[in-house]
Amino acid sequence: MANTQKTAANSKAKAKASPASTSAKLPIASYDDLSALQILDLLGALNKTELAKIKKYETANRSRQTILKKIAMLSDAAK
């Protein structure tokens, strides 16, 4: 019984930490399925708030520097 409870707790923790569980709220559809180059092409169409959401998600997950640098560049240009 204790193992069942641990397994259930582990499953819930993994579901919360799963990138797919939060990527649905991002302004770019199917974000986790896209390559960095595909994402870079889409960033220019986003507003400052949307860029901030992508930055937060990317930093917490894959932390791809090309994406984060482009977001910084676009955010600076929007000021």
Residue pairs with C-beta under 8 A, 6 or more apart in sequence:
15 21
19 32
19 57
19 61
19 62
20 32
22 57
23 31
23 32
23 57
25 53
26 53
26 54
26 57
27 46
27 50
27 53
27 54
28 34
28 39
28 42
28 46
28 54
31 39
31 54
31 57
34 42
36 64
36 66
36 67
39 54
39 67
40 66
40 67
40 70
43 51
43 54
43 67
43 70
43 71
43 74
44 74
46 54
46 74
47 78
48 75
48 78
51 71
51 74
51 75
51 78
52 75
54 67
54 71
55 68
55 71
55 75
58 64
58 67
58 68
58 71
59 68
